[in-house]
Amino acid sequence: MYKFSVIIACFNSKKKLTKTIESVISQNIKEVQLIIVDGGSTDNSNEIFNKYKNNINILISEKDNGIADAWNKGLKYVEGEFVNFLNAGDFYERNILESVYSSCIKYKDDFIGYGNITLYDDKSTDFNLGKHYKKNIFLINGFSFMHPTVFFPSRLITKVGFFNIDKRIAIDTDWLLRCIKCNVDFHYINSHIYMERGGISDKYKYAAMGEYLDSLVSQKFPIFYVPLFFIARLLGSLKLLFHKNSF
């Protein structure tokens, strides 16, 4: 049995895929099922797929209905104990899967493991510690970690279900809210992922906020979260504005 199933959803990402795939196959843990879901790329990404055909366990290349649809396609082929999602351009810290596995096997109940991330682009890098998860009212600020750092037992697919294809951006947070409703525990684990800036949630930040708010309401979290959500976002924007003006 595989220890991990790693799902990479991509579209026209030829220039980024090599870095991501290499970070997976170079780990000292080799029991990794690599699943790539390509949305029917037209940039000759198939050259990369052919190059790594002996390392890619499952390759799906066809048009999809967005990220949630692509992730769901990958989930149907999962055979590993634990699941992780990477974007094209993301990559693992060297041999981090060994530490992740040691952390994950400590938990016998259903759980979400989350960890640290370094955001990067051509100009800079920014390390972010996976902050302690806080539930209930603290959810108005979203989650304190990012989806590439998340690892979870594959059995959660049955318990929580697939991703909501009606979500276009806040796909991961909608699913995590459903995990909370299913009484899934959240634990900090020793994971460290490098994530490229400029993803869809960066480009469409306010749309993502709207989808997240809709998920809070539709999943019947307390209604008073709604005004608090907007207050928290306003305070966050003012804090950022004052921070910029202080330089």
N, C-alpha and C positions, 0 to 999 in steps of 0.2 A: 504493500500500500504506500502511496505517496504521503510524505509528511505535509507537503504544501501543494495547493493548487493556486497558481498565480495567473490572474486574468488581465490581459492587456487589451483594452479597446482602443482602436486607432482609426484614423482616416487621413490619407495623404500626409503621412508622418515619416516618410522614408529617411529624412535627415536625422530624425530623433530616435528611431527604433534600435539602431545598433547599440547605443549607450545603455538603453533599458534592458535589452535582451542579454547583453554581456554581463550586466550586473546580476542577473538571475543565474545564468549558467556557470558563472565563476565562483559561486558560493561553495563553501566546503561541505554543505549539505547537498547531496545530489538527488535525493528522493523528492524531486520537485516536478510537478506536472505543469507545463507551460502551455497556456491556452491563449491564443491570439484571435481576437474578433475584429476583423477589418471591415469597414463599411463600404467596400467596393472602391478602393483607392484607384486614382488615375495617374499617380506620380511615380509609377514603377516601383512601388513598395514590394511588389512580388519578387524583385531582385533580392531584397533582404530576406524575405520568407524562404526563398530557394537556398540562400547562403546558410541559413540556420535550420534547414528542414530536418536535420537529424536531432535537433534540440527542441523543436516545437512539437508538442504531443498532439495538440488539436489546433487546426487552422480553419477558421470560418471566414470567408471573404465574399460578402454580398451586401446589398443595400440594407440598411436598418432604419428603424424609426427613432433614432436618437440614442443617447448614452444608456439610458435605462434598458432599452431593448437589447442593445449590444451586451451589456452586463448579464442580462437574463439568459441570453443565448449561451454565454460562457458558463453560467451556473449549471446549466443542464448537463454539462460534461464533467463536472467536478468529481474527482475521485480521492482527493487529498484529505487529510485530517483537518487541516486549517486552510482558510481561504484569504487571499489578499488581492486587491486591485491596484494596478499601476497605470498611470497615463504614459503615453509615449513621451519620452524626455525625462521621466522620473527614473531614479536608480537607487539601489540599495547601498548602504554602507558595506564595506568589505566584510564578508562572513557574518553579517548581522543575523541571518536566519538561524544560526546555531543558538544565539542568545534568545531569539524570539521563541524558538521551539522549547527551550528549557523553561521559559516563562509560561508558555501556554499549557504545557502538560501538568502544571501545578494545580490547575483549576478543573474540577470534575463536573461542576454545574455549567449550564449555558452561560456564555460570557462574550463580551466585546473587549478585546485587548487593543489598547491604543498607545502611541508613544511619541517620539520626537521627530521633528521635521526641520530640514534646512531648505528654505526657499532660495532659489538662485535665478539669475539671468546673466547676461553678458557683462553687467557692470558690478554686481555685488552678490554676496550671500548673506542670509539672515537666519541664524539658528533659533528655533522655537521649541522650548521645552513643553512636552505634553503635560499640560496643567491638570491638577486633580479634578476629576469629573464631579460636577455638582448637578443634582437633579432638581426637580420641582421648579420653584420660581426662577432659579438661575438659568433655566432653559430659554428665557427671553433673550439671552445673549447668545444663543446658539450653543454649539459644542466647542470645547476648548482644545480640539485636536482636528486633524485633517484626514480625509479618508485613506490616502496611501499608507498611513501608519497603522491602519486598522487590520487586525487579524481576528478571525472568529472560527469556531468549529463548524464544519460543513453541515452538521445536523441542524443548524439554525435555519438553513434554507427551507427545511420542512416546517419548522416551528413558526417562523416569522413570515415566510413567503418570499416571492420575488419582488423586484423593484417595481415601483409604480410608473408605468410608461406615460402617464399623463403629466408627470413632472419632467421638465426639460433641463432644469439646473439644480434645484435643491433635492436631487435624487437620493444622495447618501443620507442627508439629515432627515428626510421623510422616513427612510427605512430605519434609521436609528431611533426615531421617536416611536416607531412601531415595536422596536425591540424593548423599549421601556414599558410599553403597554403589555408586552408579553413577559414582563418580570425578568428580563435578562440583566445580569450583573455587568458592570463596567469596571475594568481593571487597567491600571497603568502597567505596561510591559516595556522591556528594553528593546524597542524597535527604533530605528533611525533611518529615515528615507529622505532623499534629496528630491525636491519637487520644483519643476520649472515654473516660474511666474508666468502670468498671462493666460491662464486657463479660462474656461467659460464662466466660472463664478466670479473671476476678476473683471471680465469684460462686461458682464451683465449683473453687477452687484445688486442693484435695486430690484431687478426681476427675481433674483435669488431670494432676497428678503421677503418679497411678496409670496413666493411659493412656500417658504418656511412658515410664514404666518398662517397661510392657508392650511398647512399641515397641522399646526398647533390647534386650530379651530376644528378641523374635520376629524381629528383624532380625539376630540373632546377633552383637551387640556383646559384648566379653569379659564373662564372667559375674561377674568381680570388680567390675564397675561397680555391681552391685546393692547390696551393703553400703555401698559408697562413696557411692552416691546418697543413702541414708538418713542417713549421717553428715553429708554436705554440707547436707542439708535441716535436720538438727538444729542444726548450727552456725549456719546462717543464721537459724533461729528464735531461738536464744539471743542472737545479735548484735542482732537486732531488739528483743528483750525488754530487754536492757541499754541499748540506745539510748533506748528509751521511758522507762526508769526514771531516765535521767540528766538529764531535764528537770524 
